[in-house]
């Protein structure tokens, strides 16, 4: 693990130095990335210009959900966003070269073409969360502050693990990149709003099948002091780290299975 993190850090540093050779281009790309992501926030503003509450959540509470979701997603996207390109690398045959390098394949795929412009998503999530925290009607305590930190970290692990798990499918079906987008970008959009609006059946699926509810929904119920619409045990509000760990282990196993199944495309 230590060697993998060290290799990842070296590769990221190399790509950052390469990107900074063209600072004007990097700055413009970062600004454009920030403007694109602001569209999601604009949708929230438009929505609440027409209504006062969404599933009993007001604008302040939704901004809290938005900020935690976007910050967690941004951290996962920054670290593992490039695994989306695995199918392209397999088709081009460039994944073969990664198999003979002295570094893990997941480390290389994640760090390949790393771009600091992805920091724009992290920054936006952090700013929105920073604005929402003093606005929500919460009696802040050390436990609630710790929960906010835990939910962001656990959410980032969940988003990252889903990304890796979906990418492992590309070893079998190389043209299924949309699958990753459905669970990652789609999951980010889902968790920006109260999950109660999607109905009880959808909430069950997002709890027990695709555990996106543990990104910020269940921890937010604890922080905001809200009841669970499914009436599930309160212990689930503290289960995000366990869900993140289980999904990370599953993603690691899925990635290793995909690498074992891989057959070179030739050159």
N, C-alpha and C positions, 0 to 999 in steps of 0.2 A: 504494500500500500504506500509506504514512504517513497519507494523508488518510482512508483507510478505518479504520485503527486509531484515529485521533483521533475520527472520527465515532462509532465503536463505544464508545469511552470516555465520550464526552459522553452518549450515550443510556443507557448503563449507570448513569452517575452520576445521571441524571434519574430512572430507575426506582428506584434505591436510595433516593433522597431521598423519593420517593413512598411506598415501602414503609415507611420509617421514621416516617411520619406516624402509623402505628398500631403502635407498638413491641410492645405486648402480643400482638397477633395475629401479628406477625412472629416473635417468640420462640417462641410456641406451635407455629407451623407448622414452625419449624426443629427444635424438640425432637421433634415427631411424625415429621418426616422422618428424623431420626437413629434413632428407635426402630424405624421400619419397616425401615431398612437393616440394623439389628442382627440382624434375622431371618436374613439370609444367614450372618452370623458364628455365630449359634446353631446353624445347620444343620451347620457345620463341627465345632463342639464336640460335637454329638450323634453325628455320624459317627465321630469319633475316640474316642468313649466305647465304641464297639463294636469297633473295629479299631485296630491299631497302625501300619499303613502303608497307603498308597494308591499303587499302582504304584511301590513302593520309596521313596516320599516319606513322611516322617514328619510329625507335626503342625507342627513348626517350619518345615519347608520349605513346607508348604501355606500356613501363615500368611504366609510371604514372598511366595508367588504371589498370595495373596488381597490382601495390602497393596498390591503393585505394580499389580495389576489394578484394584482399587477406586480407588486414587489417580489412576491414568491416566484411568479412566472418569469419576471425579468432576470432574476438570479439564475434560474434553471436555463433560460435561453442563452444567457451570457456564457455559462459553463459548458452546455451540451447542445447548443442550437445547431451546430454543424452536423450532428448525426443524421439530420434530415437528408443530407446529401449522400448517404451511404449507397442508395440505389444507383445514383449517377456514377459513383466511383466503381461499383461492381460492373456496370455496363461498359465503362471505359477501360476496365482492367487495372486501374491504379491501386485497387485494394490489395492486389497481389504483393506489391512492394512493401506494404505495411506488415505483411506476415513475416518478413525476414529482417525487420529492423529491431534493434534492442529496446523495444518499448511495447507496451500493451496496445492491442489494436483499438480498443475503445478510447484510450488516451490519445492516440494519433488521430482518429476520426473526429473526436470532439475538438481537438486543438487545431486541426487543419483549417487554414484560412480564417483564423480567429480575427475578429474585428472589434475594436473598442467602441464602434458606433452603437453596439448593442447596449452600452451603458445608458443610452437615452431612455430605454424602457425601465431600467432599474431606478433611474433618477425620477422619472415621472411617478412611479409607484411610491417612492419614498416621500416625495413632495405631497402627494394626495393624502397619504397616511399621516404625515406630519400635520397637515391641516385638519384632518378629521379627528385625531385623538383628543384635542382640547374641546372639540365641539360636541362630541357624543355625551349623553347624560349618563356618565359612569362614575361611581365612587371608586376612584383609582386606589389600588392597594398593591403591595409588592407582588402578590400572587397574580393579579390581573396584568400587571406590566410584564411579568415573566411569561404569562400566557401569550401575549402579543408577540414577543420575541420568538417563543417556541413555535407558534403557528406559522410565522413567516419562514423559519428554517425548515420546519416539517413540510410546509407547502412546497418549498423549493425542491426538496428531495422527492416529493410525490410527483411533481411535474417532470423533474428530470428522469425519474425512474420510468414513468409512463413513456417518455420520449425514447429511452433506450429500449424498452420492451417492444414498442411499436417498430423501432428501427430494426430489431432482430427479425421481424417478419420480412424485411427487405432482402434477407439472405435467400428467401424462398420465392418471394414475389417482388421483383425489383422495381416494378412500376406502381407500387402501392404507397407512394409518398403521401397521398391524401389521407391515408389511415392515420399517419402521425399528426397531420393538421387537425383532424377531427377530434383527437383526444387531447392535444396540447393547446393549440390556438382556440379550438372549440371549448375545451375545458376552462380556459382562462375566461372566456366570455360568460360561460355558465356561472362561474363562481364570483363574478362581479356583482351578482344580484342575489337576493334571498332565495335559497333553493326551494322554499315553500311554494313559490309561484309556479313551479313545474309539476306540481301534483305529488300525491303520496307514492304512487308507483315509481315515478321517476326518481324521487328522493331515496326510495329503497335501493334502486339500481345504483345510484351514485354513492350509496353507503356500502353495499355488500358486493357489488360486481366491479364497478369502476370507482374506487374510493375517493372521488373528488370532493365529497362532502367533508372530508377530513382536512382539506386544504385550509378552509377558513370558516365553514359553516358551523360545525359543532363547537370549535373554540370560541367563535363569535357569540354563540348562545350563552356561553359562560361569562364572557367579558361584558356583554350587554345585559345580562340577567333576563334572558328571554326563555320561555318554555319551548320544549321540543314538540313540533307538530305531530310527530309520530309516536310520542310518548315513550321513547326508548330510554334506557337507563342513563342517568347523568354521567356515568363513568365514561361514556363515549366522548364527552366533551374534553376529556383528558387523554384520548387515545390516538391523537394525531402522530406523536413520535412512533408509536407501535405500528400504525398503518404505514408510515413512511419507511420504517425498517423492513417490514414484511415485503413491501413493494420493491424496495431496493434489492433485497435478496433475490426476489423473483426475476427482476430485470437482469441482474448479474447472471443468473442461471440461464435465462433466455438468450442473452448475448453469447455466452460460451457455447450453448447448443447451436446457435446460428453459425458461429465460426467453425465448429466441427462439421457442420453440413455443407459449408462453402466449397464450391468447386470452381477452380479458376476459369475465367472466360477466355484465357489464352491471350496472345499478343501477336 
